[in-house]
Amino acid sequence: MNIRFGRAQLHLERRELIRLHDPRGARVECVRGALWITQNEDRRDYFLAANDALTLDRPGLALIHAQEPSEIVLSEPPPRLRFGRTLLAALRAAGRRFARSFGPESIDRPGNRRYYGL
């Protein structure tokens, strides 16, 4: 989603429309009224009545349309745990160093010949 709000309660009039860009993981709760929800690249449409909820699971655009005056609660998705490329590269490099020091390649290293009796 492009606006960070954590959680928002909104009132929609009949036929009012909300566009959410990249809302994957966001939760829509219909407190009162009726909603029609459609997501990008999803053939299904969702209809929420009072006390229904839906977690949006697609990237791209999602549309929320009020079929009648409605109260909704939008909750942002929890933050995703992401390993950065730098961290992954550092872990791979550490693994390679470990393999050179203690793996099969370490036998051919000059400093290790004494240890292996070569």
C-alpha positions as a Python dict, from the first residue, in 0.01 Angstrom:
ca = {
    (1, 'M'): (0, 0, 0),
    (2, 'N'): (134, 342, -73),
    (3, 'I'): (7, 521, 241),
    (4, 'R'): (123, 400, 581),
    (5, 'F'): (-150, 421, 841),
    (6, 'G'): (-140, 103, 1052),
    (7, 'R'): (-515, 87, 1099),
    (8, 'A'): (-789, 317, 973),
    (9, 'Q'): (-1165, 320, 1021),
    (10, 'L'): (-1353, 473, 730),
    (11, 'H'): (-1713, 559, 647),
    (12, 'L'): (-1815, 500, 285),
    (13, 'E'): (-2131, 630, 129),
    (14, 'R'): (-2329, 412, -114),
    (15, 'R'): (-2135, 364, -444),
    (16, 'E'): (-1816, 514, -300),
    (17, 'L'): (-1494, 349, -419),
    (18, 'I'): (-1149, 305, -263),
    (19, 'R'): (-844, 208, -468),
    (20, 'L'): (-559, 31, -292),
    (21, 'H'): (-227, -8, -472),
    (22, 'D'): (-24, -320, -383),
    (23, 'P'): (-230, -407, -72),
    (24, 'R'): (-105, -766, -35),
    (25, 'G'): (-150, -871, 328),
    (26, 'A'): (-385, -584, 417),
    (27, 'R'): (-704, -678, 601),
    (28, 'V'): (-1046, -531, 520),
    (29, 'E'): (-1315, -562, 786),
    (30, 'C'): (-1674, -464, 718),
    (31, 'V'): (-1814, -330, 1046),
    (32, 'R'): (-2150, -231, 898),
    (33, 'G'): (-2298, -223, 549),
    (34, 'A'): (-2197, -423, 242),
    (35, 'L'): (-1880, -418, 31),
    (36, 'W'): (-1775, -554, -306),
    (37, 'I'): (-1401, -621, -337),
    (38, 'T'): (-1203, -720, -644),
    (39, 'Q'): (-828, -774, -678),
    (40, 'N'): (-588, -760, -968),
    (41, 'E'): (-551, -1096, -1149),
    (42, 'D'): (-817, -1264, -933),
    (43, 'R'): (-1120, -1400, -1113),
    (44, 'R'): (-1322, -1406, -794),
    (45, 'D'): (-1509, -1111, -649),
    (46, 'Y'): (-1570, -1087, -276),
    (47, 'F'): (-1882, -957, -105),
    (48, 'L'): (-1853, -865, 261),
    (49, 'A'): (-2147, -801, 490),
    (50, 'A'): (-2136, -670, 847),
    (51, 'N'): (-1879, -854, 1063),
    (52, 'D'): (-1704, -1013, 762),
    (53, 'A'): (-1334, -969, 689),
    (54, 'L'): (-1096, -1043, 404),
    (55, 'T'): (-716, -1043, 383),
    (56, 'L'): (-604, -922, 41),
    (57, 'D'): (-353, -1161, -112),
    (58, 'R'): (-261, -1013, -451),
    (59, 'P'): (-18, -745, -562),
    (60, 'G'): (-140, -473, -795),
    (61, 'L'): (-468, -288, -761),
    (62, 'A'): (-761, -375, -533),
    (63, 'L'): (-1098, -200, -545),
    (64, 'I'): (-1339, -170, -254),
    (65, 'H'): (-1688, -56, -352),
    (66, 'A'): (-1960, 24, -99),
    (67, 'Q'): (-2292, -132, -198),
    (68, 'E'): (-2466, 66, 77),
    (69, 'P'): (-2345, 309, 346),
    (70, 'S'): (-2066, 117, 520),
    (71, 'E'): (-1812, 137, 799),
    (72, 'I'): (-1486, -42, 728),
    (73, 'V'): (-1157, -97, 906),
    (74, 'L'): (-840, -123, 697),
    (75, 'S'): (-537, -277, 866),
    (76, 'E'): (-192, -274, 713),
    (77, 'P'): (-10, -603, 677),
    (78, 'P'): (250, -690, 938),
    (79, 'P'): (603, -606, 822),
    (80, 'R'): (763, -878, 614),
    (81, 'L'): (1093, -1017, 725),
    (82, 'R'): (1337, -968, 443),
    (83, 'F'): (1699, -1063, 427),
    (84, 'G'): (1887, -803, 232),
    (85, 'R'): (2119, -900, -48),
    (86, 'T'): (2413, -772, 153),
    (87, 'L'): (2336, -1003, 444),
    (88, 'L'): (2294, -1304, 216),
    (89, 'A'): (2621, -1227, 37),
    (90, 'A'): (2799, -1199, 373),
    (91, 'L'): (2659, -1534, 487),
    (92, 'R'): (2766, -1702, 163),
    (93, 'A'): (3117, -1555, 190),
    (94, 'A'): (3146, -1673, 551),
    (95, 'G'): (3036, -2020, 442),
    (96, 'R'): (3299, -2029, 169),
    (97, 'R'): (3569, -1918, 413),
    (98, 'F'): (3459, -2185, 658),
    (99, 'A'): (3472, -2452, 385),
    (100, 'R'): (3823, -2339, 280),
    (101, 'S'): (3947, -2353, 639),
    (102, 'F'): (3788, -2678, 751),
    (103, 'G'): (3652, -2851, 442),
    (104, 'P'): (3826, -3079, 191),
    (105, 'E'): (3996, -2780, 24),
    (106, 'S'): (4185, -2706, 348),
    (107, 'I'): (4409, -3016, 310),
    (108, 'D'): (4593, -2863, 13),
    (109, 'R'): (4670, -2534, 190),
    (110, 'P'): (5036, -2492, 288),
    (111, 'G'): (4963, -2396, 648),
    (112, 'N'): (4759, -2711, 706),
    (113, 'R'): (5013, -2966, 580),
    (114, 'R'): (5171, -2997, 924),
    (115, 'Y'): (4836, -3060, 1084),
    (116, 'Y'): (4751, -3341, 842),
    (117, 'G'): (5104, -3490, 854),
    (118, 'L'): (5180, -3416, 488),
}
